Each structure stands twice: as structure tokens, then as C-alpha cells.
């Protein structure tokens, strides 16, 4: 979406709570945020910067801002992406906390005309050649000593970068790599049991990677994971019952 010079994104449908895990509404975001459950999302100042922060926004470590609700399902100048909400929300759940904790919006940068542009490539779903994909370690780099200054366009550009890295690089370690490999219709047509297994793999993959330093780090909320496990285990029970019945006959 692009409203004036402000860029943000809006999801396909609103979340109905943790039970709506198939639409990506049950991700456990680092830091306790819930950006992926919003109607839409973008990065800008919260409107509460004081005069000192505005005037000295160019200095390292000074500036406020973060990821906020945007759009309310209204998306002016929209460029549609043929991806599922499960994929889009997963990327936001991954990127949102990085911007909250390691990026700072600044009036100083936003006021510079060289950042005012109307190009749309950073908002489009097309990805470049393999060699142009930005490694997710760079896109999600942590701030050390001071927060890099970022604007709304940076957030959308980094969303695009994470999506392209996950879908275009075979060696990608993005936990949502498998989920983002589907078109929107392809995800809708996928049986619920297959979605559940995919979410299990995503959750387990992140936990395995983080368990040494963050033993409680998961990608899914625990209630949602239990519901997903029930879906998968229910199939296993049905298969065992069918096998017993077949053996009996």
C-alpha cells in the first residue's frame, strides 16, 4: 500500500484469534508483540516524539518509532501479492520484533527529499536473481550500541527481502520457507492435515536452532501448537484404526 509517500501492507483477511492458525494468526513473536495479528502493519513514528528527539534524530541512538497497526483493511494504491496470509504474517512475525528492538524511525531521515520517491519495485512480489538476495542475517541484523535509522520504506523493502530469500534461496534457514512456497490459492487448496504438519516442522525447526540460547523460543503460540498436534495425531489414530480393521478382515 502507498498513501502519499507512506508505505505499509495490509493482510488478506482479519484474524479471528489463535484458533485461526491456518491463516497465520497464532505466531509467537519475540518480545511479546502481536504485529502479525493486525489488519495491516507498517513502520513509522508513534506520534509521540518530543522536540529533542525530532531535532537530534540524526544522532546515533536517538529517535522513537516502531511497528504499528496500519490500514484497517484499507490499502490505497495496492500492489497485490499472490501469497497466503500464513506466509505474510510469518514474515511480519519475524521482522516486526527486529524493527521494534533494533531500528529507530527518525524525523530527520524522513525529511530528506532524497528519500521521497514513487518507485514501486520494493513493493512488488517479483524477486531478483539468486545472487542479489540479501542474506536474512543482514536483513535482521541486531543493533550494537545504537539503532540504525529506518523509515516505512525500509520495513516494506526488508519484508520483500525476507520473502525473496526464503522462496529463492535453497539454503535459506527461514522457518517459513516451506509455507511461503505456495500461492494464495495453493495454500487454500492444501488439506488441513498437510498445513498442520508444515506448521509443526516450522515450529520445531526454529526451536531446534534457538534451543541453546533461547530454550523457550518457538514460532507458534503454545495453545495453537497443541491444536495443531491434535489435528496430526487425529490422523494417526484414524490410520491405526483403519490398519487394525484391515488386519482383522
N, C-alpha and C positions, 0 to 999 in steps of 0.2 A: 504494500500500500504506500501511497505517497500523497500526503496532504500538505500543500505548499512545498516546503523543502524538507519536511519531516517525514522520515521513512519508518515504517513499522510493519508488523504482519498480523493477520487475523486467521484463526483456525477455521476449519470447515464447519464444525458444529460445536455447541457448548457442551461442557462436561456435565454429567449427571451424578457425579460422586465417584468414590473408589470402585464401586461395582461396575463402572463403565471402563474396565481395564482394556477392553478390545480397542477402544479409541485413544488409548494412551493417557487416561485420566488418573492413573494410580502410581505415578513415578515418585520416588523418594528423592527429593532434591537436597543436595548438600547444603547445610546451613538452615534447613527447615523451611525454605521458601516454597511457594506453590505457583510459580510463574507458568508452568506448563498446563495448569488447570484454568487459566484465564480465558476470556473470549478471544483476546489478542494480546500481543506483547511488543514492547519497544523499549528503547533506552534513551533517557533524557534526564534533565534536572527535575527534581521533585517540586520545584517552585518555591523551595524554602531556603535557597542560598542567601546568606547575608551579604552585606556590602563588601566586606573584606574578602570573602570567597569569590565574589564576582570580579573585583579589581585585581586580585592576586591569583586568579585562576590559572595563569600560565606557569606558576611556580610548582615544582615537584611536590606532590602530596597534598595540594590544596585544591578543593573542589568537591562538590557533592553530586549526587545523581544516582541513578540505578535503573533497574528493570521494573517497568510498571505496566499495569493493565492499559491496553490501547484498543481503540476502535469500537468496542462494544458490538461486534459483528458488522460494523460499517467499514468498508475498505475502498476508499477513493483511489482512482487510477490503478486499479488492481491488475496485477500480472499473475494469473492462476498457475499453480504448480500441481502437476499430476502425481501427488504423493499422498499417503494416508495421514490422518491426524496422529496416528500412533507413531509415525516416523517424525513428523514435525514437532510434536510435543516432546519426544525423546531428545531431540537436538536442543530444544529450549531448556529442558531439564538439565542438560549437560552444560550448556553455555551460560544460562542465566546466573547461577551462583558465581561463575568466574567473573562476570561483569559486576555483580554486587560487591564482591570482595576484592577484586584486583584491577578495576577500571574506575576512572572518575570522569564524569561529564564536566565540561568547563565552558563557561560563557565566552571566555577569551578565544577558544578554538572555534566555537560556533559563529563568532562574529567576524571571522576572517573570510572575505569574499572567495578566496581560492577553494574553500570547501563548499561553496554554493554551486551545485551542478545538477543537471537534469538527466544525466546518463542513467540508463536503466539496467545495464548489464549485471550489476551486483544484485539486482532484484530478480533476475531471470533464472530459471532452473537449469539451463544448459551449463555444462562443465567444460573446462578446457582440456588440453592434452594431459596425459599422465604426469609428465614432468613438471607441470605447472601447479599441481595440487599442493596446497600448503599443509605440512605435517600438523596433525592435531596438537602435538606438543607445543608448537609455536602459537597456534590459534588460541590455545588455552593456557598460555604461559602465566605464571604467577608473578605478582609484583614483589620486588625485593627492595625495600627501602622507600619506595614511592610508587604511586599508582600512575600508569600511563594514562594520558588524556584521550578520551574517546568520545565519539558522537553517535547519533542514531544510525548513521550510515555504516559505521564500523560494526555495530551489532548485527545488522542485516547482512553485511558482507561476510562476517565471521560465521553466521548461520549457513550461508551459501557455501563457505569454505569447508565446514564440517560435513555438510551433506555430500559434497563432491568427493571429499577424502574417503568417506565411508562407502560410497557406492562405486567409486572409480579406482580405488587402490586395493589390490588383492591382499596386501599385507596389513590393511587397516586394522587397528585394535579397537575401533569404535564399538561399544556394546550393542548399538542399534544397527550395525551394518546389515544384518540379515533382514530386519524389519523394513529398512529403507530401500531394499531391493525390489519392492512391489509398487506398482502403480496404485492409485486410489481404488480403482475398480478391482484390481487383482487382490488387494487386501480384503475388500468386502466379500469377494467370492471364496476366499480361503476358509475352509472349515474351522469352526471354533476350536476344535481339539488341536489343530496344527498351529493356530495362533498361540494357544496356551503353551505348547511345547517350545515355541520360539521365545516366548517371554521367559520361560524357565531358563533356557540357555543364556539369554541376555543377562538375567539376574545373577546366575551362577558365574558367568564369565567375569563380570565386574567384581563380584565378591572374591573370586579366586585371585584376581590381580591386586586387590587392595587389602586382603586379609591380614598381611603382616603389619602394615602401618595403620590401617583403619579396619579393625576386625568387625565393626558393626556397620560397615558401608555396604549397602545394597542398592539396586536400581529401582526396585519395586517396594511399595508400602507393604508391610507385613500382612495386613488383612487381605490385600489383593493377591499376594503370593499364595496364601492359604486357599483362597477361592480358585486360583489357577491350578494349584496342586490337586484340588478335588476334581476338577474337570479331567485332568490327565489320569488320575488314579481311578476315576469312574470308568474310563475306557478300559483300563487294565482289568478291573473287576469284571466288566462285561465280557472281555475276551477270555478270561479264565473260566467264566461260567459257560461260555459257548464251547470251549475246548472240553470241559468235563462232560457236557451234554453229548458232544460228538463222540468222545471216547466210550461213553456208556452205550450208545447205539451201535 
